[in-house]
Structure formats: structure tokens, C-alpha cells
Amino acid sequence: MPNPDSLSSSDWELVPDEWNEHTFETLYRTYWLRLYNFVLAKVHDPDTAEEIIQDLFSTLWEKRGELRIVHLKSYLFAAARNRVIDFYKQQLFSNLDGIDHPLAPDYPFFLDELETQLQQALEQLPAKTREIFMMNRLEGKSAGEISANLNLPKRTVEYHITQGLRFLRSALGEVTPLVLALSSAVIF
């Protein structure tokens, strides 16, 4: 394990035995502001962004005995992104709770159907495009990180991400914006 003071590496690994107050404090000081700015850009509300990041770090501390994080930076940003998605889903569904129209759709069923359609569309992608697309959208890795991991030119990675998006837009039609917003919350 690298020195906790060198947390700038995205490949830093953290296993349950290595969690202690110093490590957590270093992790917090290193990533809090970056994660906060990332979330703030998505939710546009400082209080909400702070609450999301505080919740993320609280969960990390509470689960420190069971967490094994291999790619720390990717893990933290993916966790933050997932919390933003959860925030928007919660807002969406809390607004829908007030709808008592007899013709209102069954939203949980709609989301299950949407997830099935998304999985089927992803399975139709060529293997390399699917792998790169999922690393980008589901794991939150940048084109540069994927390029380094797969030993491919960055332009090739960007091409595969673009092809994946085009295919999903075509395959899923009108529901594409919702699918792409929810795609990182889908469990595969």
C-alpha cells in the first residue's frame, strides 16, 4: 500500500485492514473539495452538494471494515455520481407521489422495463464498444483512464464511446435521455 499522503494516484488501493483515522482524514482532505465541486456542477445547489459529499464520506467511514477499494479516485467519483443520480431520482419520484390520476403509469414497472431495454441494447453492442462504454458510463472512467487501462489510443476510446451513445439513441429512441441519466444506476 502506498503512503496515505500520496492519495493523488487513482490506482491507490485501500483494504479493510488499512482504514484508520489518519488514512480517512487524508482521504477526506484530499478529495472533499474535488468531489464537492464535481457534485455542485451537477446539482447546482451548495447545500445539496455538501450534504451528498458528507453522506458519501460518512458511509465510507461506517463501512470501512468491509470496503476494499482498488481504484480510489474512480470509486469516489463514481460513488458521488451515483448519489447525484439517486438525488434526482428521489426528486422525480417525490414529485410523482402527488399524482393520483387513474391513467398514471406504473413507474416502478416502467423503470424495470427501461432497465431491461437498456441491458438488451447494451448486449447488442460490439464487445469492445460495450466494454469501453460501460467503463465510461458505469465506472465513471475518463477516456484517458480507459486508454491507459486497455492500452488503446485515446481517440479510439472516444470513438467507441460515441458509437455506443449513437447506438443507444437509435435503439432506445425517445427514452434515451432518461436511459442515459439512469444508466449508471443500473446494476449489471
N, C-alpha and C positions, 0 to 999 in steps of 0.2 A: 504494500500500500504506500502511495506517495505521502509526503508530508501534508497534513491538513492545510497548511498555509499555502500550498500550491494548488488551490482549487480551480485555477483557471483552465485546467485541462478538461476537455469534455470526456476523456476516457478514464477519468478518475473513478475507481471502484470503491464502494462503501458496503461492507458486510456487517451483519448484526453485532459481532464482537467488537467492532471498531467504533461504534457510536458512543460518544461521551460528550460531556458538556462543552469541552474545548472544540471538538470537531463540529458539533452542532452550531456553536457560536460563530465559528469561522465560516461555515456554510451559510449561515444567516447573513453575516456581514458581507460576504462575497456576492451573494445572489439576490438579496432582498430588493435592492433598488432596480436592478435589471429586470427582475420578474414583475415588480410593481409597474415600471414603465411599459412593459410588454402588455400587461393586463389593462392598464389605463388606456392604451391606444385602442383596445378592443371594446371596453365598456364606457369610456368617456365620462366616468364619474370617479373622482378621487376616493371617496368613502367606500364605494363598492370595490374598487381595485384593492384598496388596503385590506378590506375585510376578506377578499378572496385569497390574498397572499398570506395573511395571518392564519387563515384556516389551513392553507397548504402546509405552512411550517408547523402548525400545531399537530396536524395529522402525522407529519414526518416524525416529530418527537414522540408522539403517542405510539407509533408503530415501529420505533427504532429497533426493537428487539427481534423483529421479523423481516425487516426490509433488507434486501440485497440489491443495491443499485450498481449496475455495471457502467453505464454511460450517464454520469451525474447530470451534466448540463442538459442533455436531451431529455432525460427523465423529468427534471424540474420544469422545463418549458412545456413539455407535453402535459404534465400534471396541471400546470397553470392554464393551458389552453382548454383542457377538459373541464376545468372548473368554470371557465368563462362560458363554455357551451352549456354546462349544467345551469348556470345562472340564467342564460337566455331561455333555455327550455322551461325552467321554473317560472319565469315571467310569462312566457307564452301560455303555459297551461294554467297559471293562476288567472289570466285574463279569460281563458276559455271556461273556467269553472262557473262563471256567471251566466253562461249560455244555457238556457233551458228549452231551446227550440226543439220540437219533436223530430225535425229533419236534420238536426245537427249530427255530423258524422261521429262515429265511434273512434276517437283519436288514438287510444292505445292500440286498437286494431290497425288503424291507419299506419302507425309507426312500425308495427310488426311487419305489415305488408311492404312498407317502404324499405325496411332493413332487408327483407328477402329479395326485393327487386335490386337493391344495391349489391348484395352478395352475388346474385346471378350475373349482373353486369360485370362485376369485377372478375368473375371466373371466366368471362369471355375475352378478357384482355390477354394479349400475348404474355407469356410467363415473365419475361424481363421487364416489360412495361408495368405489369401488375406489381412485381417486387419493388420497383423504383417508386411507383405511385403510392403504394402502401407505406413505404419508408418515409416518404414526404408527408403524406396526409395523415397517417395514423400514428407514426412515431415522431412526427414533428422535425424530421431531419431536413437540413437545407440541401440544396443541390450540391454544394461544395462538400458537405459531410458524406453524402451518398457517393459522390465521385471518388472520394478518398477510400471509403469502405469497400466499394466494388471495383476499384482500380479502372474507372472509366473516365473519359473526358467529361468535363462539366457540361459542355454543350450537348453531349449525348444524353446525359441525365435530364437536362432541361427538355430535350426533345421528347423523351419518354413520359415525363410529367404532363407536357402539353398534349401528347397523344391520348393519355389516359383521361384527361379532362374533356377533350373533344369527344371521345368515345362515350363517356358517361353522359355528356349533354345530349348526344344523339340517342343513346339507348334509353335514357330516362325522361327525355322530353321536358314537360312543364314542371316536374317536381325537382329538377336538377339543382336549383339554388338551395332548396331545403335539404336535399340529399348531401350536397357538398358541405353545408353547415353542420349537419349531424354526422357526417361520415367519420369523424374522428371519435365519436362517442359509440360507434357500433362495435360490438365485441365479436371477434372472429376466432 
